[in-house]
Amino acid sequence: MKKPGSMKALEDMGRARLSRNFFLRDFLHSEIADFHRIPNIPDDPDLAIETGRRLCEELLEPLQETFGRLHIRSGYRSAAVNRFGNLNKLNCSTNASTAAHHIWDMRDADGYMGAAACVVVPWVVDRYHALEDWQRLAWWIHDHLPYASLCFFPKLWAFNIQWHERPRRVIQSYVSPRGILTRPGMENWEGEHSEWYEGFPPLRGV
């Protein structure tokens, strides 16, 4: 598929179905792109669709099937949008760091594919209120899903969840306790962590 050169072509690309419940159009919204009038359109639609399908099928569909409808805060970010966000200090990393993450259609420095989205799980937000309760969902995901990386944020416990060909399996947070929650080599990385998510529903959709 070529990069869309017309509104009709963009409409058609947005209809690409990534999984049972998600279409590419669901992930193209960007406040940076909208406010600063920068088109948030993939340069390589085929790669964006391929990586987006893996993200949706392996991570987002099981999350939504288990907890109910997800709120998508952000998803795909074009190289142009991300570069602008980085240069203007709008909470975007460099393109090199964001490749195979929010930039779905750019492979990372090692040539691997990846895709990420920032999501909120209303089921969790409605039931837990302590500052550190984000860890309950983090450990549930760690024990149940093949994520590549997770990063949690303070507002609504929104978090980036990444699919990647070579998953690092790292969880970090900007919510207390800040920093790295777990990664390979840490004592808490192995085993199961069900004491953290007692009362959570069982995994569905896999």
VEXPA-998922 format. One line per 8 residues: number of its first residue (from 1); their letters; for each residue x, y, z of N, C-alpha, C. Coordinates in steps of 0.02 Angstrom, whole numbers, plus 32768, in hexadecimal, padded with zeros to 4 digits. Last residue first. Example, Ala and Ser with C-alpha at 12.3 -4.5 7.8 and 13.67 -1.06 7.14 Angstrom:
<pts>
2	sa	8282,7F90,8162,82AC,7FCB,8165,8285,8002,818A; 8294,7EE4,8186,8267,7F1F,8186,8294,7F5B,8186;
</pts>
This chain:
<pts>
206	vgrlppfg	7E88,7D07,84CC,7EC6,7CEB,84B1,7EBA,7CA2,84A0; 7E1A,7D3E,850D,7E2A,7D55,84C9,7E6B,7D3B,84AD; 7E45,7D5D,85B9,7E17,7D47,8584,7E32,7D5D,8541; 7E80,7D3E,865B,7E90,7D50,8617,7E5D,7D33,85E7; 7E0D,7D62,86E2,7E3C,7D37,86BE,7E47,7D4E,8677; 7E06,7E01,873A,7DE8,7DCB,8711,7E1E,7DA0,86F1; 7E47,7E1A,87E0,7E46,7E2B,8799,7E25,7DF2,8772; 7E53,7DEA,885F,7E13,7E07,884C,7E0F,7E1D,8804;
198	eywesheg	7EFD,7E13,8870,7EC5,7DEC,888A,7E83,7E0F,8879; 7F77,7E45,8842,7F3A,7E50,881C,7F02,7E21,8830; 7FE2,7E26,8895,7FD7,7E6C,8882,7F93,7E77,8862; 7FE9,7D9F,889F,7FD6,7DC3,88DC,7FC7,7E0D,88CD; 801C,7D71,8827,7FD3,7D75,882F,7FBE,7D99,886E; 8091,7D66,87DF,808A,7D9E,880E,8040,7DA8,881F; 810A,7CE5,87B9,80CA,7D06,87B0,80BF,7D36,87EA; 81B6,7CE5,8776,817D,7CCC,879D,813D,7CF1,878E;
190	ewnemgpr	8229,7D73,8767,8214,7D2D,875E,81D6,7D1D,8787; 823F,7DF4,8798,8229,7DEA,8753,820C,7DA5,8748; 8277,7E13,8812,822D,7E0E,880F,8213,7DFE,87CA; 8300,7E1E,87FC,82E6,7DE6,8824,829B,7DDD,881C; 8331,7E43,8754,831B,7E59,8797,82FA,7E1E,87BB; 8342,7E02,86DC,837B,7E07,8709,8369,7E1F,874E; 82D3,7E65,867D,82F9,7E27,8684,8337,7E31,86AE; 8279,7ED5,86EA,8299,7EC7,86AA,82C0,7E87,86B3;
182	tligrpsv	8209,7F43,8742,822A,7F02,8737,8249,7F00,86F2; 81FF,7FCC,875B,81DD,7F9C,8786,81FD,7F58,8780; 8264,8057,8755,825B,8014,873A,8239,7FE7,876D; 820A,80ED,8785,8245,80C9,876E,8234,8085,8752; 81A6,8110,8819,81C1,811F,87D7,81FE,80F4,87C7; 8121,80C6,886C,8169,80D0,886D,8185,80D7,8826; 80E6,815A,881D,8107,813C,8857,80F2,80F4,8861; 80F7,8160,876C,80CC,8162,87A7,80F1,8142,87E1;
174	ysqivrrp	813F,8144,8700,8146,8189,8719,8117,8196,8754; 818C,80A3,86EB,8154,80CE,86FD,816A,8114,8710; 81A7,8007,8691,81BD,8043,86B5,8182,8070,86C1; 81D4,7F65,8667,819D,7F8F,867F,81BB,7FCA,86A5; 820B,7F01,85E1,821C,7F32,8614,81DE,7F5A,8626; 821E,7EA4,8575,81F7,7E94,85B1,820C,7EC0,85EC; 8252,7EAA,84F8,8281,7EB2,8530,8260,7EA1,8573; 8231,7E4A,8466,8218,7E6B,84A2,824C,7E6E,84DA;
166	rehwqinf	8247,7E59,83CD,8276,7E42,8401,8263,7E64,8443; 81D8,7E8B,838B,81F3,7E4A,8377,8223,7E2D,83AA; 815D,7ED2,83F8,819C,7ED7,83D4,81B4,7E91,83C3; 80DD,7F39,843B,80EF,7EF8,841D,812F,7F03,83F6; 80C3,7F9A,84CD,80E6,7F8F,848E,80E9,7F46,847B; 8067,8015,851B,8072,7FCD,8516,808C,7FBE,84D0; 8064,809B,8587,807B,8083,8546,8084,8038,854A; 7FD8,80C8,85EA,8018,80A6,85E2,8025,8096,8599;
158	awlkpffc	7F80,8124,8667,7F8C,8114,8620,7FD0,80F4,861A; 7F50,8144,86E4,7F7D,810B,86DD,7F81,80F4,8694; 7F13,81BE,86DF,7EE9,8184,86CF,7F12,8143,86CA; 7FAF,8203,86DE,7F6A,8211,86D0,7F44,81D3,86B8; 8037,81C9,86ED,800B,81DB,8726,7FC1,81E3,8715; 8066,8134,868F,8064,817C,8699,8031,818E,86CF; 80D2,80A9,8668,8095,80C5,8687,809E,810F,8695; 8104,8040,85EB,8117,807D,860F,80D8,809F,8627;
150	lsayplhd	8142,7FA4,85B4,810B,7FCA,85D0,8127,8008,85F2; 8174,7F3C,852B,8183,7F6C,855F,8143,7F8D,8575; 813F,7EC8,84F2,8187,7ED6,84EB,819E,7F08,851F; 80CC,7E48,852B,80DE,7E8D,851E,812A,7E93,8514; 8078,7DCF,852A,80BC,7DD2,850E,80D1,7E19,84FC; 801E,7DBC,85C8,8023,7DD1,8582,806B,7DD9,856B; 801E,7D93,8651,7FEE,7D77,8621,7FFB,7D86,85D8; 8077,7DD1,86A8,806B,7D89,86B1,8040,7D6A,8679;
142	hiwwalrq	8072,7E56,867F,80B1,7E32,867F,80A7,7DE6,8681; 7FEC,7E76,8699,8004,7E74,8654,8045,7E4B,8650; 7FF3,7E72,8726,7FC4,7E47,8702,7FDB,7E3F,86B9; 8051,7ED5,8741,8063,7E8F,874F,8033,7E5F,872D; 8007,7F47,8717,8049,7F37,86FB,805B,7EEE,8705; 7F97,7F45,876A,7F8F,7F37,8723,7FD2,7F25,8702; 7FDC,7F61,87E4,7FAF,7F27,87DE,7FA7,7F14,8794; 801E,7FD9,87D4,8046,7F9C,87D4,801A,7F5D,87CD;
134	wdelahyr	7FC4,803B,87E8,7FD4,802C,87A3,7FFB,7FEA,879E; 7FBD,8057,8870,7F94,8020,8856,7FA0,8010,880D; 7FFD,80C0,88AD,8027,8089,8896,7FFF,804F,8877; 7F96,8116,88D2,7FC7,812C,88A0,7FED,80F1,8883; 7EF3,80CC,88D8,7F32,80DD,88F8,7F67,80EA,88C2; 7E84,80A0,8891,7E8E,80E8,8898,7ED0,80FB,88B9; 7E1F,8035,882D,7E5A,803E,8857,7E6E,8087,8857; 7DAF,8034,87D9,7DB0,8009,8814,7DEA,8016,8844;
126	dvvwpvvv	7DB9,8081,8767,7D7B,8086,878E,7D7E,8061,87D1; 7E33,805A,8730,7E2C,809E,874B,7DEF,80A4,8778; 7E11,7FD8,8702,7E41,7FE1,8739,7E39,8025,8759; 7DB6,7FF5,869C,7DA5,7FC4,86D1,7DD1,7FCD,870D; 7DFC,804A,8642,7DCA,8066,8671,7DB8,8036,86A9; 7E99,8050,8618,7E6A,8019,8626,7E37,8033,8659; 7EE4,80A9,8594,7EC9,80AB,85D8,7E98,8071,85DE; 7F7B,80AC,852F,7F36,809A,853D,7F25,80A5,8587;
118	caaagmyg	7FE1,80C9,84A9,7FD5,80DF,84EE,7F8B,80D4,84FC; 8037,804D,844A,7FFE,807A,8453,7FFB,808D,849C; 80B3,8017,83D4,809B,8025,8417,805D,8051,8415; 8116,7FA2,8379,80E0,7FD3,837A,80C9,7FDB,83C2; 819D,7F66,830F,817A,7F6D,834F,8143,7FA1,8348; 8224,7F0B,82C2,81E3,7F2C,82C1,81C7,7F32,8307; 82D6,7F26,82B0,829C,7F01,82C9,825D,7F2D,82C9; 8352,7F5F,8293,8329,7F45,825C,82EB,7F20,8271;
110	dadrmdwi	8395,7F9E,82F4,83AB,7F5A,82E5,8380,7F39,82AF; 8354,8015,8302,8398,8017,82E9,83B3,7FD2,82D7; 82AA,7FEC,82CC,82DC,8006,82FA,8322,8000,82DD; 8243,8023,8242,8265,7FEF,8268,8299,800F,8296; 81B0,8079,8236,81F9,8082,8235,8218,804B,8260; 8128,8079,824A,8142,806B,8207,818C,807C,8200; 8109,80A0,82CB,80FE,805B,82B7,8121,8049,8276; 813E,80FB,833F,8147,80FF,82F6,8144,80B7,82DC;
102	hhaatsan	8133,80CC,83C1,80FB,80F2,83A5,8102,80FC,835A; 819D,8057,8390,8175,8064,83CC,8138,808B,83B4; 81EF,8055,8325,81D6,8014,833C,81B3,801B,8380; 823A,80EC,835E,8231,80BB,8328,821E,8077,8345; 825D,8137,83CA,8216,8129,83C2,8208,80F9,8389; 82E4,814F,83C1,82CB,812C,83FC,8283,8115,83F4; 82EA,8192,8347,8310,8155,834F,82F7,812C,838B; 829C,8203,8362,8283,81D1,8334,82A8,818F,833B;
94	tscnlknl	829D,8226,8414,82B8,822D,83D1,8299,81F8,83A4; 81FE,8235,846C,8245,8225,8468,825E,8231,8420; 818C,82B0,849D,819F,827F,846A,81EA,8274,846D; 815A,831C,84E8,8159,82D7,8504,8163,82A2,84CF; 8179,838E,84A2,8133,837B,84AB,812D,8331,84BF; 81E9,83DC,8476,81E2,83C5,84BC,8199,83B5,84CD; 8200,83F4,83F3,81DA,8427,8418,81C8,8410,845E; 8240,8385,83C4,8263,83C5,83BF,8241,83FB,83E8;
86	ngfrnvaa	81DB,8324,83DA,821B,8320,83FD,823E,8364,83FD; 8175,834C,8383,8169,8347,83CB,81A8,8345,83F4; 81B7,8341,8308,819F,8383,831F,8194,8382,836B; 81CA,82B6,8307,8204,82E3,8304,81F1,8328,831D; 8145,8289,8305,8170,827A,833E,81AD,82A9,8341; 811B,82B8,8288,80F9,82CE,82C5,8126,82C3,8302; 8174,8273,8234,8171,82BC,8233,8151,82D7,8272; 8158,81ED,824E,819B,8206,825C,819B,8253,825F;
78	srygsrih	80B6,81DB,829D,80E2,81DF,8262,8126,81FA,8277; 8079,816B,830E,8094,81AE,8309,80C3,81B0,82CD; 7FF0,810A,834B,8023,8116,8318,8038,8160,8319; 7FB1,813C,83DB,7FC8,80FE,83BC,8000,810C,838C; 7F62,816F,8474,7F89,817D,8437,7FA2,813B,841C; 7EF4,813F,84BF,7F0C,8184,84C7,7F36,819A,848A; 7E6C,80DD,84B9,7EAB,80E8,8495,7EBF,8131,849B; 7E23,8081,8532,7E26,80C7,851A,7E6B,80D1,84FA;
70	lrgfteql	7DD2,7FE3,851C,7E0D,800C,852B,7E02,8053,8512; 7D49,7F8A,855E,7D62,7FB8,852C,7D9E,7FE0,8546; 7D7C,7EFD,85C4,7D4B,7F29,85A5,7D6F,7F5D,857A; 7DDC,7EA4,85F2,7DC9,7EDC,861E,7D92,7F09,8601; 7DE9,7E3C,8590,7DEB,7E2E,85D8,7DCB,7E65,8601; 7DE4,7E78,8514,7DB8,7E3F,8521,7DB3,7E31,856C; 7E4A,7ED6,8522,7E05,7EEC,851C,7DD4,7EB4,852A; 7EBC,7E80,852D,7EAC,7EB1,8561,7E63,7EC6,855E;
62	pelleecl	7EB5,7E37,84B3,7EAC,7E15,84F3,7E9D,7E45,852D; 7EC6,7EAA,8459,7E89,7E81,8459,7E81,7E5A,849A; 7F48,7EDA,8478,7F0D,7F03,8485,7ECD,7EDA,8486; 7FA3,7E68,845C,7FA1,7E8E,849B,7F5F,7EB2,84A7; 7F96,7E24,83E3,7FB9,7E03,841A,7FB1,7E27,845D; 7F4C,7E79,838C,7F39,7E33,8395,7F58,7E14,83D5; 7F8E,7EF8,8397,7F47,7EEF,83A7,7F36,7EA6,83B7; 8014,7EDD,8373,8004,7F00,83B1,7FBC,7EF2,83C6;
54	rrgteial	8000,7EA3,82F5,801F,7E7B,832B,8010,7E9A,836F; 7FC8,7F0E,82AF,7FA2,7ED0,82B8,7FBF,7EA6,82F1; 8031,7F6A,82AF,7FF4,7F78,82D4,7FCA,7F3B,82E0; 808A,7F2C,8258,809C,7F31,829F,805E,7F40,82C9; 803C,7F35,81E1,8057,7EF5,81F9,8067,7EF8,8243; 8021,7FBE,81D5,7FEA,7F8E,81DD,8003,7F4C,81F9; 80A3,7FF1,81C5,8079,8008,81FC,8040,7FD7,8209; 80C8,7FB0,814F,80EC,7FA1,818D,80C3,7FB7,81C9;
46	dpddpinp	806C,7FEB,80F6,806E,7FA3,80FE,8091,7F8F,813F; 8086,8077,80FB,8049,805B,8117,804B,8010,8122; 80FF,80D6,8114,80FF,8090,80FE,80C1,806F,811B; 80DC,814F,8147,8103,814F,810A,8104,8109,80EA; 803C,816F,8191,8076,8143,8188,8099,814D,8145; 8012,820F,81CA,8005,81DC,8198,8043,81B1,8190; 7FE3,828F,8208,7FFC,8254,822C,7FEC,8216,8201; 800F,832F,81D0,7FED,82F0,81C1,800D,82B5,81E5;
38	irhfdaie	8005,83B3,823C,8037,8387,821D,8014,8344,820E; 7FC9,841B,8288,7FB8,840F,8242,7FF0,83E9,821D; 7FD1,842C,830E,8005,844C,82E6,7FFF,843C,829B; 7F60,83E7,833A,7F69,842D,834E,7F9B,8450,8321; 7F6F,8366,8300,7F33,838E,82F5,7F41,83D8,8302; 7FEE,8339,832C,7FDF,833E,82E5,7FA4,836C,82D8; 7FD9,833D,83B8,800F,8363,8399,8000,836E,834F; 7F6F,82E4,83C6,7F65,832A,83D7,7F9B,8356,83B8;
30	shlfdrlf	7F43,826A,8354,7F7B,8287,8378,7F6D,82D0,8386; 7EFE,81D4,8312,7EF4,8215,8332,7F32,822A,8359; 7F11,8154,82E4,7F30,818A,82BE,7F27,81CF,82DE; 7ED2,80E4,8314,7F13,80F4,8330,7F34,8131,8310; 7E5F,80C5,82D1,7E5A,80CE,8319,7E9B,80EA,8338; 7E87,80A7,824F,7E6F,80EB,825D,7E6B,80F9,82A8; 7E9E,801D,8252,7ED7,804C,8253,7EC1,8092,8266; 7E2F,7FCE,82C8,7E41,7FE2,8284,7E79,8015,8288;
22	fnrslrar	7DFD,7F4B,8336,7E24,7F87,8329,7E34,7F8F,82DE; 7DC0,7ED1,8352,7DA1,7F0E,836A,7DC4,7F4F,8356; 7E0E,7E6D,8310,7DC4,7E68,8313,7DA4,7EAB,8324; 7E8C,7ED0,82BB,7E77,7E97,82E4,7E2B,7E98,82E8; 7E9F,7F2C,8258,7ED9,7F12,827A,7EC9,7ED5,82A4; 7E66,7F59,81BC,7E52,7F39,81FB,7E90,7F18,821A; 7E64,7FF1,816D,7E8B,7FB3,8176,7E7C,7F96,81BB; 7E28,806B,8163,7DFC,8031,816A,7E22,7FEF,8171;
14	gmdelakm	7E8D,80C5,814A,7E73,80C1,818E,7E45,8087,819A; 7E99,80B8,80C0,7ECD,809D,80EC,7EB4,8095,8133; 7E25,80FE,8098,7E2C,80B7,8089,7E61,8096,80B6; 7E45,817F,80C4,7E0A,815D,80DE,7E10,8111,80D4; 7EB3,8197,8072,7EBC,8194,80BB,7E81,8172,80DC; 7E76,8199,7FF5,7EA8,8165,8003,7EB4,815F,804E; 7E27,820C,8009,7E07,81CB,7FFB,7E37,8192,800A; 7E88,826F,8017,7E5D,8260,804F,7E3C,821C,8046;
6	sgpkkm	7F25,8239,7FD0,7EE5,825B,7FCC,7EBC,8248,8009; 7F91,81EA,7FDA,7F9C,822B,7FBD,7F5D,8252,7FB4; 7FD2,8173,804C,7F98,8195,802F,7FAA,81DB,8015; 8056,810C,801A,8042,8141,8048,8009,8168,8028; 801C,806F,7FD4,8042,80AD,7FD1,802A,80DD,8007; 802A,7FC5,8000,8000,8000,8000,802C,803F,8000;
</pts>
